[in-house]
Amino acid sequence: MEEAAITPEVSRAAGEQYYGTGRRKRSVARVYLRPGKGDFLVNGRALDAYFPCERQRVQLKHPLQLVELTDRFDVLVTVHGGGLMGQAEAARLGISRAIQLCNMELRGKLKKAGFMSRDSRSKERKKYGQKGARKRFQFSKR
């Protein structure tokens, strides 16, 4: 079965926005997609100012580039908790979920790329009587 090129149809109603929540490790991102020209705003700052690493910025833009909606939406992200990489991955999941609400036909493309699943890995807790989660204190026989 040949996959037909999907041209996303986006309604341009005034004030219409799509919301998605993303989580990764200790980070939580609230994402709003609004019809616009492709601006990114993260916690009130520009994307380049908030995420200094190119890898994090690329990760954030990837879902929109995949479905070719980069220049049709402004992205407003509020993120807290965790580190910058966890925040970027949480925001990516939030953007993917918001795109899905915009057009359900794009869900398959996002799911195939792995953007619709939450990465549930998190830090393992420290155990009592040990130095860390897995590391123990040095054993002495005498």
MDAnalysis code that builds the backbone (N, CA, C; Angstrom):
import MDAnalysis as mda
import numpy as np

u = mda.Universe.empty(426, n_residues=142, atom_resindex=np.repeat(np.arange(142), 3), trajectory=True)
u.add_TopologyAttr("name", ["N", "CA", "C"] * 142)
u.add_TopologyAttr("resid", np.arange(1, 143))
u.add_TopologyAttr("resname", ["MET", "GLU", "GLU", "ALA", "ALA", "ILE", "THR", "PRO", "GLU", "VAL", "SER", "ARG", "ALA", "ALA", "GLY", "GLU", "GLN", "TYR", "TYR", "GLY", "THR", "GLY", "ARG", "ARG", "LYS", "ARG", "SER", "VAL", "ALA", "ARG", "VAL", "TYR", "LEU", "ARG", "PRO", "GLY", "LYS", "GLY", "ASP", "PHE", "LEU", "VAL", "ASN", "GLY", "ARG", "ALA", "LEU", "ASP", "ALA", "TYR", "PHE", "PRO", "CYS", "GLU", "ARG", "GLN", "ARG", "VAL", "GLN", "LEU", "LYS", "HIS", "PRO", "LEU", "GLN", "LEU", "VAL", "GLU", "LEU", "THR", "ASP", "ARG", "PHE", "ASP", "VAL", "LEU", "VAL", "THR", "VAL", "HIS", "GLY", "GLY", "GLY", "LEU", "MET", "GLY", "GLN", "ALA", "GLU", "ALA", "ALA", "ARG", "LEU", "GLY", "ILE", "SER", "ARG", "ALA", "ILE", "GLN", "LEU", "CYS", "ASN", "MET", "GLU", "LEU", "ARG", "GLY", "LYS", "LEU", "LYS", "LYS", "ALA", "GLY", "PHE", "MET", "SER", "ARG", "ASP", "SER", "ARG", "SER", "LYS", "GLU", "ARG", "LYS", "LYS", "TYR", "GLY", "GLN", "LYS", "GLY", "ALA", "ARG", "LYS", "ARG", "PHE", "GLN", "PHE", "SER", "LYS", "ARG"])
u.atoms.positions = np.array([
    [0.840, -1.162, 0.000],
    [0.000, 0.000, 0.000],
    [0.896, 1.239, 0.000],
    [0.714, 2.078, -0.994],
    [1.533, 3.277, -1.115],
    [0.963, 4.397, -0.263],
    [1.839, 5.054, 0.472],
    [1.404, 6.127, 1.360],
    [1.262, 7.417, 0.562],
    [0.063, 7.972, 0.561],
    [-0.197, 9.209, -0.159],
    [0.330, 10.392, 0.635],
    [0.753, 11.420, -0.073],
    [1.239, 12.626, 0.598],
    [0.065, 13.338, 1.255],
    [0.169, 13.540, 2.559],
    [-0.907, 14.185, 3.315],
    [-0.606, 15.667, 3.402],
    [-1.504, 16.462, 2.842],
    [-1.375, 17.906, 2.979],
    [-2.221, 18.314, 4.166],
    [-1.598, 18.768, 5.235],
    [-2.342, 19.088, 6.443],
    [-3.296, 20.262, 6.221],
    [-4.540, 20.040, 6.549],
    [-5.535, 21.102, 6.494],
    [-5.682, 21.664, 7.900],
    [-5.371, 22.932, 8.047],
    [-5.432, 23.573, 9.347],
    [-6.422, 24.719, 9.268],
    [-7.403, 24.696, 10.155],
    [-8.355, 25.798, 10.171],
    [-7.691, 27.012, 10.791],
    [-7.911, 28.164, 10.222],
    [-7.255, 29.392, 10.666],
    [-8.220, 30.299, 11.412],
    [-9.053, 29.733, 12.281],
    [-9.991, 30.544, 13.055],
    [-9.224, 31.443, 14.015],
    [-9.708, 32.654, 14.177],
    [-9.032, 33.615, 15.049],
    [-9.073, 33.134, 16.496],
    [-7.927, 33.159, 17.149],
    [-7.847, 32.774, 18.556],
    [-7.842, 31.277, 18.799],
    [-7.875, 30.458, 17.751],
    [-7.884, 29.014, 17.927],
    [-6.471, 28.539, 18.262],
    [-6.375, 27.659, 19.249],
    [-5.086, 27.109, 19.632],
    [-5.255, 25.653, 20.027],
    [-4.151, 24.915, 19.953],
    [-4.144, 23.503, 20.300],
    [-3.164, 23.304, 21.444],
    [-3.543, 22.441, 22.400],
    [-2.763, 22.261, 23.618],
    [-2.269, 20.823, 23.720],
    [-1.038, 20.660, 24.201],
    [-0.484, 19.338, 24.450],
    [0.427, 19.366, 25.661],
    [0.383, 18.302, 26.457],
    [1.251, 18.189, 27.627],
    [2.285, 17.106, 27.364],
    [3.532, 17.382, 27.709],
    [4.597, 16.402, 27.555],
    [5.366, 16.261, 28.847],
    [5.833, 15.043, 29.120],
    [6.616, 14.794, 30.331],
    [7.819, 13.926, 29.977],
    [8.929, 14.147, 30.705],
    [10.134, 13.340, 30.552],
    [10.952, 13.514, 31.809],
    [11.348, 12.423, 32.435],
    [12.062, 12.442, 33.712],
    [11.296, 13.312, 34.702],
    [11.866, 14.426, 35.169],
    [11.168, 15.299, 36.119],
    [10.596, 16.540, 35.436],
    [10.678, 16.608, 34.117],
    [10.247, 17.789, 33.370],
    [8.797, 17.660, 32.920],
    [8.096, 18.781, 32.969],
    [6.719, 18.852, 32.476],
    [6.629, 20.065, 31.561],
    [6.095, 19.848, 30.348],
    [5.969, 20.934, 29.379],
    [4.511, 21.100, 28.982],
    [4.058, 22.353, 28.996],
    [2.729, 22.686, 28.476],
    [2.954, 23.433, 27.169],
    [2.350, 22.933, 26.093],
    [2.613, 23.462, 24.760],
    [1.316, 23.967, 24.140],
    [1.368, 25.165, 23.575],
    [0.242, 25.741, 22.848],
    [0.682, 26.004, 21.413],
    [-0.086, 25.498, 20.450],
    [0.149, 25.786, 19.041],
    [-0.907, 26.794, 18.607],
    [-0.449, 27.923, 18.085],
    [-1.364, 28.958, 17.606],
    [-1.041, 29.247, 16.154],
    [-2.042, 29.478, 15.319],
    [-1.755, 29.833, 13.925],
    [-0.845, 31.057, 13.869],
    [0.217, 30.961, 13.095],
    [1.192, 32.047, 13.020],
    [2.236, 31.759, 11.963],
    [3.425, 32.332, 12.167],
    [4.463, 32.217, 11.148],
    [5.662, 31.364, 11.559],
    [5.591, 30.664, 12.681],
    [6.645, 29.722, 13.056],
    [7.562, 30.182, 14.166],
    [7.109, 31.087, 15.022],
    [7.933, 31.552, 16.140],
    [7.852, 30.580, 17.310],
    [8.979, 30.423, 18.020],
    [9.041, 29.588, 19.220],
    [9.292, 30.487, 20.419],
    [8.515, 30.282, 21.479],
    [8.705, 31.029, 22.717],
    [8.712, 30.014, 23.858],
    [9.827, 29.924, 24.588],
    [9.958, 28.964, 25.683],
    [10.136, 29.746, 26.979],
    [9.184, 29.611, 27.879],
    [9.186, 30.328, 29.164],
    [9.418, 31.832, 28.965],
    [8.788, 32.401, 27.959],
    [8.886, 33.833, 27.708],
    [10.157, 34.273, 26.999],
    [11.014, 33.326, 26.624],
    [12.262, 33.660, 25.935],
    [12.297, 32.994, 24.571],
    [13.134, 33.512, 23.705],
    [13.305, 32.921, 22.375],
    [13.926, 31.527, 22.505],
    [13.699, 30.703, 21.498],
    [14.187, 29.323, 21.519],
    [15.710, 29.275, 21.678],
    [16.430, 30.131, 20.943],
    [17.898, 30.134, 21.012],
    [18.405, 30.590, 22.375],
    [17.667, 31.475, 23.020],
    [18.089, 31.969, 24.331],
    [17.864, 30.932, 25.424],
    [16.804, 30.125, 25.304],
    [16.486, 29.159, 26.356],
    [17.291, 27.868, 26.199],
    [17.363, 27.343, 24.968],
    [18.108, 26.109, 24.706],
    [19.393, 26.460, 23.955],
    [20.537, 26.515, 24.645],
    [21.778, 26.904, 23.984],
    [22.330, 25.833, 23.045],
    [21.986, 24.591, 23.276],
    [22.518, 23.485, 22.483],
    [21.672, 23.269, 21.225],
    [22.336, 23.118, 20.097],
    [21.651, 22.927, 18.813],
    [20.814, 21.644, 18.824],
    [21.306, 20.612, 19.468],
    [20.610, 19.322, 19.512],
    [19.223, 19.464, 20.145],
    [19.114, 20.268, 21.190],
    [17.833, 20.473, 21.866],
    [16.866, 21.250, 20.981],
    [17.376, 22.251, 20.266],
    [16.520, 23.036, 19.375],
    [16.005, 22.199, 18.213],
    [16.874, 21.361, 17.661],
    [16.475, 20.482, 16.556],
    [15.404, 19.504, 17.029],
    [15.590, 18.982, 18.231],
    [14.637, 18.028, 18.782],
    [13.248, 18.653, 18.952],
    [13.222, 19.911, 19.343],
    [11.968, 20.625, 19.537],
    [11.247, 20.873, 18.216],
    [12.004, 21.169, 17.170],
    [11.412, 21.505, 15.869],
    [11.058, 20.280, 15.032],
    [11.604, 19.132, 15.376],
    [11.473, 17.937, 14.552],
    [10.025, 17.515, 14.254],
    [9.112, 17.477, 15.242],
    [7.740, 17.059, 14.910],
    [7.068, 17.979, 13.891],
    [7.289, 19.288, 13.994],
    [6.695, 20.230, 13.047],
    [7.311, 20.079, 11.659],
    [8.612, 19.826, 11.597],
    [9.270, 19.631, 10.305],
    [8.802, 18.340, 9.645],
    [8.567, 17.317, 10.446],
    [8.141, 16.026, 9.916],
    [6.795, 16.124, 9.198],
    [5.876, 16.896, 9.757],
    [4.540, 17.020, 9.167],
    [4.384, 18.300, 8.338],
    [5.510, 19.006, 8.130],
    [5.575, 20.192, 7.280],
    [4.622, 21.293, 7.728],
    [4.641, 21.603, 9.028],
    [3.812, 22.666, 9.583],
    [4.656, 23.749, 10.259],
    [5.951, 23.797, 9.937],
    [6.864, 24.703, 10.623],
    [6.451, 26.163, 10.517],
    [6.011, 26.585, 9.344],
    [5.704, 28.000, 9.131],
    [4.229, 28.334, 9.324],
    [3.443, 27.384, 9.815],
    [2.009, 27.632, 9.978],
    [1.584, 27.857, 11.426],
    [2.473, 27.548, 12.383],
    [2.123, 27.674, 13.796],
    [3.192, 28.424, 14.574],
    [2.750, 29.220, 15.533],
    [3.624, 29.751, 16.565],
    [3.528, 28.787, 17.736],
    [4.655, 28.497, 18.370],
    [4.696, 27.526, 19.459],
    [5.037, 28.261, 20.755],
    [4.174, 28.104, 21.754],
    [4.387, 28.690, 23.068],
    [4.554, 27.548, 24.063],
    [5.723, 27.473, 24.692],
    [6.039, 26.367, 25.598],
    [6.298, 26.912, 26.997],
    [5.651, 26.308, 27.992],
    [5.954, 26.574, 29.394],
    [6.471, 25.276, 29.972],
    [7.707, 25.291, 30.440],
    [8.329, 24.049, 30.901],
    [9.000, 24.292, 32.246],
    [8.954, 23.274, 33.124],
    [9.628, 23.372, 34.415],
    [10.076, 21.990, 34.869],
    [11.054, 21.980, 35.771],
    [11.561, 20.729, 36.332],
    [12.620, 20.093, 35.456],
    [13.482, 19.317, 36.079],
    [14.477, 18.552, 35.346],
    [15.554, 19.411, 34.722],
    [16.283, 18.819, 33.791],
    [17.356, 19.518, 33.086],
    [16.908, 19.937, 31.697],
    [17.806, 20.566, 30.972],
    [17.452, 21.091, 29.658],
    [17.099, 19.993, 28.654],
    [17.815, 18.889, 28.675],
    [17.522, 17.806, 27.720],
    [16.164, 17.182, 28.007],
    [15.862, 16.947, 29.284],
    [14.553, 16.420, 29.648],
    [13.439, 17.385, 29.284],
    [13.696, 18.684, 29.450],
    [12.704, 19.692, 29.091],
    [12.466, 19.718, 27.588],
    [13.531, 19.578, 26.814],
    [13.393, 19.565, 25.353],
    [12.585, 18.353, 24.898],
    [12.841, 17.206, 25.483],
    [12.111, 15.996, 25.105],
    [10.663, 16.059, 25.557],
    [10.402, 16.663, 26.711],
    [9.027, 16.844, 27.177],
    [8.269, 17.784, 26.242],
    [8.927, 18.853, 25.818],
    [8.298, 19.804, 24.902],
    [8.026, 19.145, 23.551],
    [8.926, 18.276, 23.100],
    [8.711, 17.564, 21.828],
    [7.452, 16.711, 21.885],
    [7.255, 16.010, 22.998],
    [6.046, 15.199, 23.160],
    [4.804, 16.083, 23.197],
    [4.889, 17.223, 23.885],
    [3.760, 18.146, 23.942],
    [3.400, 18.701, 22.577],
    [4.410, 19.042, 21.779],
    [4.173, 19.542, 20.423],
    [3.510, 18.465, 19.578],
    [3.980, 17.229, 19.692],
    [3.404, 16.125, 18.925],
    [1.938, 15.902, 19.281],
    [1.619, 15.970, 20.566],
    [0.232, 15.785, 20.992],
    [-0.656, 16.925, 20.519],
    [-0.129, 18.133, 20.507],
    [-0.906, 19.277, 20.028],
    [-1.146, 19.170, 18.520],
    [-0.144, 18.707, 17.761],
    [-0.310, 18.517, 16.317],
    [-1.385, 17.481, 16.049],
    [-1.408, 16.438, 16.866],
    [-2.408, 15.384, 16.706],
    [-3.814, 15.948, 16.881],
    [-4.000, 16.852, 17.847],
    [-5.310, 17.468, 18.039],
    [-5.688, 18.341, 16.849],
    [-4.696, 18.946, 16.231],
    [-4.919, 19.803, 15.071],
    [-5.441, 18.990, 13.889],
    [-4.827, 17.830, 13.643],
    [-5.204, 17.002, 12.502],
    [-4.905, 15.538, 12.836],
    [-5.944, 14.745, 13.028],
    [-5.775, 13.340, 13.422],
    [-5.091, 12.494, 12.350],
    [-5.100, 12.936, 11.097],
    [-4.459, 12.172, 10.025],
    [-2.935, 12.147, 10.174],
    [-2.397, 13.095, 10.929],
    [-0.947, 13.174, 11.101],
    [-0.429, 12.266, 12.207],
    [-1.335, 11.652, 12.976],
    [-0.942, 10.805, 14.100],
    [-0.052, 9.640, 13.660],
    [-0.388, 9.013, 12.558],
    [0.389, 7.868, 12.069],
    [1.831, 8.227, 11.761],
    [2.016, 9.371, 11.125],
    [3.361, 9.831, 10.789],
    [4.182, 10.112, 12.047],
    [3.550, 10.776, 13.026],
    [4.241, 11.097, 14.280],
    [4.538, 9.838, 15.083],
    [3.601, 8.904, 15.102],
    [3.767, 7.661, 15.853],
    [4.891, 6.814, 15.258],
    [4.953, 6.781, 13.927],
    [5.988, 6.010, 13.250],
    [7.380, 6.567, 13.556],
    [7.477, 7.880, 13.714],
    [8.760, 8.517, 14.038],
    [9.099, 8.395, 15.525],
    [8.152, 7.917, 16.348],
    [8.401, 7.710, 17.775],
    [8.144, 8.933, 18.637],
    [7.391, 9.904, 18.136],
    [7.134, 11.134, 18.875],
    [5.894, 11.080, 19.743],
    [5.081, 10.051, 19.623],
    [3.824, 9.996, 20.367],
    [3.921, 9.183, 21.649],
    [5.075, 8.590, 21.917],
    [5.196, 7.767, 23.116],
    [6.050, 8.479, 24.161],
    [5.627, 8.353, 25.408],
    [6.349, 8.979, 26.507],
    [7.489, 8.068, 26.924],
    [8.667, 8.632, 27.097],
    [9.820, 7.881, 27.574],
    [9.725, 7.823, 29.096],
    [9.381, 6.679, 29.635],
    [9.068, 6.570, 31.057],
    [10.290, 6.358, 31.954],
    [11.477, 6.314, 31.364],
    [12.677, 6.100, 32.191],
    [12.899, 7.302, 33.100],
    [13.237, 7.025, 34.339],
    [13.547, 8.105, 35.277],
    [14.642, 7.618, 36.228],
    [15.080, 8.501, 37.090],
    [16.174, 8.184, 37.995],
    [15.714, 7.177, 39.056],
    [16.558, 6.182, 39.307],
    [16.263, 5.180, 40.323],
    [16.601, 5.746, 41.697],
    [15.766, 5.470, 42.670],
    [15.980, 6.041, 43.994],
    [17.167, 5.410, 44.707],
    [17.760, 6.197, 45.608],
    [18.865, 5.715, 46.437],
    [18.306, 4.776, 47.492],
    [19.003, 3.657, 47.745],
    [18.568, 2.692, 48.757],
    [19.318, 2.946, 50.062],
    [18.635, 2.669, 51.159],
    [19.272, 2.838, 52.466],
    [20.377, 1.802, 52.633],
    [21.413, 2.152, 53.379],
    [22.534, 1.237, 53.604],
    [23.458, 1.132, 52.410],
    [23.223, 1.934, 51.377],
    [24.067, 1.915, 50.190],
    [24.509, 3.336, 49.871],
    [25.483, 3.421, 48.979],
    [26.011, 4.718, 48.594],
    [25.110, 5.408, 47.564],
    [24.423, 4.624, 46.759],
    [23.546, 5.177, 45.725],
    [22.450, 4.195, 45.383],
    [21.936, 4.282, 44.172],
    [20.871, 3.373, 43.753],
    [21.391, 1.944, 43.625],
    [22.583, 1.798, 43.046],
    [23.164, 0.467, 42.858],
    [24.496, 0.304, 43.577],
    [25.237, 1.389, 43.716],
    [26.573, 1.311, 44.304],
    [26.488, 1.070, 45.807],
    [27.378, 0.187, 46.281],
    [27.432, -0.090, 47.712],
    [28.699, 0.513, 48.310],
    [28.719, 0.580, 49.635],
    [29.941, 0.962, 50.323],
    [30.953, -0.178, 50.176],
    [32.252, 0.146, 50.244],
    [33.273, -0.864, 50.079],
    [33.190, -1.892, 51.212],
    [33.258, -3.170, 50.827],
    [33.177, -4.248, 51.803],
    [34.562, -4.547, 52.360],
    [34.651, -4.663, 53.679],
    [35.924, -4.989, 54.310],
    [35.758, -6.277, 55.120],
    [36.597, -7.271, 54.841],
    [36.487, -8.549, 55.538],
    [37.066, -8.463, 56.937],
    [38.113, -7.629, 57.113],
    [38.763, -7.489, 58.427],
    [38.704, -6.060, 58.904],
])
